[in-house]
């Protein structure tokens, strides 16, 4: 074994045998503390001994640094060490994300719950001739969701008008995606029926050339706490005065009625 003149030399020789480098500083600090204690004990027992000799005897008493390093390497397994480091990092990341979501819910509600003006149907269809535009102010519960009809407009189109509504659905950030709009069907006050989007896909595949009145659903926006959908009723009967939307699926059922000329 070559001469190790200082405690630092000895600790460096030990750490060279330990593969898990993140533990080197802690191991060196602990070894240095033991060496210093041993040297101080020697100086106390032999007052005539110089500091250098005490340090050299303390180093010699610790034994071969390579053998000690191999023994410590078995204890400081790199696989287990890196697993612990990355596990802690993942736990801290998850905790930070949970905290971020919680703080956003408390302090940043305006950004997470954008108001209806940011999704205005009038803006989306500004190139169309809008004959009716009103705010239904209608909110109702459906299962675990509380749905608000934010806006309703009638677009002048050929050969028949188009009725469009905007739905706002707050939800828990961990909940599954909201898909109620895809299963909304409608019936007008004259008895005409309008297929839900899922029903329309099935029937149009069977009869590609048929004209099928339907409710076409489209996702407008999603945030962690609220989803926005528009439902467009196509091939609307021009003589109809109101539409009743119905959802009947997954064990849930609800309906709501909206006038086609505006109003309450």
Beta strands, then each sheet from edge to edge (+ up, - down):
strand 1: 129-134
strand 2: 138-142
strand 3: 145-156
strand 4: 162-170
strand 5: 184-188
strand 6: 193-194
strand 7: 214-222
strand 8: 226-234
strand 9: 242-249
strand 10: 252-259
sheet 1: 1+ 3- 2+
sheet 2: 1+ 3- 4+ 8- 7+
sheet 3: 6+ 5- 9+ 10-
end
